[in-house]
Amino acid sequence: MVEALRSALRGPLPGATAWARMIPAWSREASPVERPWRDAAVLILIHPLGDGYSFPLLVRGDGLPHHGGQIGLPGGAREDGENLEETALRETEEEIGVGRESVEILGQLSRLRIARSGFSVLPFVGWTAVTLSYKLQESEVAAVIEAPLSLLTEPGAEDEAELSVEGEARRVPCYRVSGMVIWGATAMMLAELASLIQ
């Protein structure tokens, strides 16, 4: 699996074609936003769990200025002097306590601009063979959910949910794990990974 995924990440990436499956209809109709973008990176950290593979998703703290209470991937804004791979590894270490020395970067997905927060995010895909033990950055992370990698490709994986978005009830395409809804930019990144795995 690891070598096949590494090879797929070197080839042409599906990008917007894969993202389209997870973009809400009401968001597609919105006008493009022109603004200064801030570089950020996230990490999809695949690791063995039981008879399969898994990756951690974070439940963001409710008090955060961006994406509070939502499900996301470890990551954040680039700091001065970093490249984006270093950002993804540093943020993963800070947020969930997984040391960068245990992570092998397999490649990266397509850069995604998130209009609501102003971040231009580069997602990395990493691998670790170690048994993970999480130490949460409690000011930002409320909990970690282990998401089976098979979640992305099993029949019926892509679903819809009704959520309150900016005070309005909206239908959103999503994945579901442990009773939680994964939607928006995180779901778009995972949809691209799913396309490569399939």
C-alpha positions as CSV (number, residue, x, y, z in Angstrom):
1,M,0.0,0.0,0.0
2,V,2.7,2.5,1.0
3,E,4.7,2.1,-2.3
4,A,1.6,2.2,-4.4
5,L,0.4,5.4,-2.7
6,R,3.9,7.0,-3.0
7,S,3.8,6.2,-6.8
8,A,0.3,7.6,-7.2
9,L,1.3,10.9,-5.5
10,R,4.1,11.3,-8.0
11,G,1.7,11.2,-10.9
12,P,-1.0,13.6,-12.1
13,L,-3.2,14.6,-9.3
14,P,-7.0,14.8,-9.7
15,G,-7.3,18.0,-7.8
16,A,-10.5,19.9,-8.6
17,T,-12.1,16.8,-10.2
18,A,-12.0,15.0,-6.9
19,W,-12.8,18.0,-4.8
20,A,-16.1,18.6,-6.8
21,R,-17.6,15.6,-5.1
22,M,-17.4,17.3,-1.7
23,I,-18.2,20.9,-2.6
24,P,-21.7,21.9,-1.5
25,A,-24.0,23.1,-4.3
26,W,-24.6,26.5,-2.5
27,S,-20.8,27.0,-2.3
28,R,-20.2,26.3,-6.0
29,E,-22.5,29.2,-6.8
30,A,-20.5,31.7,-4.7
31,S,-18.3,34.2,-6.5
32,P,-14.6,33.6,-6.4
33,V,-12.9,35.5,-3.6
34,E,-9.8,37.6,-4.3
35,R,-7.7,38.2,-1.2
36,P,-4.2,37.8,0.2
37,W,-3.7,34.1,1.0
38,R,-1.7,32.8,4.0
39,D,0.3,29.6,3.4
40,A,-0.6,26.6,5.6
41,A,-0.1,22.8,5.5
42,V,-1.8,19.7,6.9
43,L,-0.8,16.1,7.2
44,I,-2.8,12.9,6.5
45,L,-0.7,10.6,8.7
46,I,-1.4,7.0,7.7
47,H,-0.4,4.2,10.1
48,P,-1.2,0.6,10.7
49,L,-4.1,-0.2,13.1
50,G,-5.4,-3.7,13.7
51,D,-5.7,-5.4,10.3
52,G,-5.8,-2.2,8.3
53,Y,-4.6,1.4,8.1
54,S,-5.9,4.5,9.8
55,F,-5.2,8.2,10.1
56,P,-5.9,10.7,12.9
57,L,-8.6,13.4,12.5
58,L,-8.8,16.2,15.1
59,V,-11.9,17.7,16.7
60,R,-11.0,21.3,16.9
61,G,-11.7,23.3,20.1
62,D,-14.8,25.4,20.1
63,G,-13.0,28.6,20.9
64,L,-10.7,28.7,17.9
65,P,-11.1,31.6,15.5
66,H,-11.1,29.4,12.4
67,H,-13.0,26.0,12.1
68,G,-13.8,25.8,15.9
69,G,-15.7,22.6,16.7
70,Q,-15.1,21.1,13.2
71,I,-13.2,18.0,12.2
72,G,-9.8,18.6,10.6
73,L,-6.4,17.3,9.9
74,P,-3.2,18.1,12.0
75,G,-1.7,21.3,10.5
76,G,-1.7,25.1,10.5
77,A,0.0,28.2,9.3
78,R,3.5,28.3,8.0
79,E,6.0,30.1,10.2
80,D,8.9,32.3,8.9
81,G,11.8,30.2,7.6
82,E,9.8,27.0,7.2
83,N,8.9,25.2,4.0
84,L,5.4,23.7,4.0
85,E,6.6,20.1,4.7
86,E,8.3,21.4,7.8
87,T,5.0,23.2,8.8
88,A,3.0,20.0,8.4
89,L,5.4,18.0,10.6
90,R,5.8,20.7,13.2
91,E,2.1,21.2,13.6
92,T,1.4,17.5,13.8
93,E,4.0,17.2,16.6
94,E,2.6,20.2,18.4
95,E,-1.1,19.3,18.1
96,I,-1.0,15.5,18.7
97,G,2.5,14.8,19.9
98,V,3.7,12.6,17.0
99,G,7.4,13.3,16.6
100,R,8.5,14.3,13.1
101,E,11.4,11.8,13.2
102,S,8.9,8.9,13.0
103,V,7.1,10.3,10.0
104,E,8.0,9.6,6.3
105,I,6.4,12.0,3.8
106,L,5.1,10.1,0.8
107,G,4.1,13.1,-1.2
108,Q,1.6,15.9,-1.4
109,L,-1.9,16.5,-2.7
110,S,-3.2,19.6,-4.6
111,R,-3.0,23.0,-3.0
112,L,-6.5,24.1,-1.8
113,R,-7.6,27.7,-1.1
114,I,-10.1,28.1,1.8
115,A,-12.0,31.3,1.3
116,R,-13.5,31.4,4.7
117,S,-10.2,31.5,6.6
118,G,-7.9,32.9,3.9
119,F,-5.5,29.9,4.0
120,S,-3.9,28.4,1.0
121,V,-3.3,24.8,2.2
122,L,-0.9,22.2,0.9
123,P,-1.9,18.7,2.2
124,F,0.9,16.2,2.7
125,V,0.5,12.4,3.0
126,G,2.7,10.8,5.5
127,W,3.4,7.3,6.8
128,T,4.6,5.9,10.1
129,A,5.0,2.3,11.1
130,V,5.1,3.1,14.8
131,T,2.2,2.6,17.2
132,L,0.9,6.1,17.8
133,S,0.2,7.5,21.3
134,Y,-1.3,10.9,21.1
135,K,-0.6,13.9,23.4
136,L,-3.1,16.6,22.6
137,Q,-2.4,20.3,22.5
138,E,-5.5,21.0,24.6
139,S,-5.8,24.7,23.7
140,E,-6.5,23.7,20.1
141,V,-7.5,20.0,20.0
142,A,-10.5,18.6,21.9
143,A,-10.1,15.0,20.8
144,V,-8.6,12.7,18.2
145,I,-10.6,10.3,16.0
146,E,-9.0,7.4,14.3
147,A,-10.4,7.2,10.8
148,P,-10.0,3.9,8.9
149,L,-8.4,4.5,5.5
150,S,-11.0,2.1,4.1
151,L,-13.6,4.7,5.1
152,L,-12.8,6.7,2.0
153,T,-13.4,4.0,-0.5
154,E,-16.0,1.7,0.9
155,P,-19.5,1.6,-0.8
156,G,-21.6,4.5,0.4
157,A,-18.6,6.4,1.9
158,E,-19.8,9.7,0.4
159,D,-22.9,10.9,2.2
160,E,-24.8,14.1,2.9
161,A,-25.7,15.9,6.1
162,E,-27.7,19.0,7.1
163,L,-25.6,21.4,9.2
164,S,-25.9,24.9,10.5
165,V,-23.5,27.0,8.5
166,E,-23.2,30.6,9.4
167,G,-26.6,30.4,11.1
168,E,-28.4,28.7,8.2
169,A,-29.4,25.1,7.7
170,R,-27.4,23.8,4.7
171,R,-27.0,20.4,3.0
172,V,-23.3,19.4,2.7
173,P,-21.6,16.4,1.1
174,C,-19.6,14.6,3.7
175,Y,-17.8,11.5,5.1
176,R,-18.9,10.2,8.5
177,V,-16.7,8.6,11.1
178,S,-17.5,7.8,14.8
179,G,-20.8,9.7,14.5
180,M,-19.0,12.9,13.3
181,V,-19.4,14.7,10.0
182,I,-16.3,15.5,7.9
183,W,-17.1,18.2,5.4
184,G,-15.7,21.2,3.7
185,A,-12.0,21.5,2.9
186,T,-11.0,18.4,4.9
187,A,-13.5,16.3,3.0
188,M,-12.2,17.7,-0.3
189,M,-8.6,16.8,0.6
190,L,-9.7,13.3,1.6
191,A,-11.7,12.9,-1.6
192,E,-8.5,13.5,-3.6
193,L,-6.7,10.9,-1.6
194,A,-9.6,8.5,-2.1
195,S,-9.3,9.0,-5.9
196,L,-5.6,8.1,-5.7
197,I,-6.3,5.0,-3.6
198,Q,-9.1,3.8,-5.9
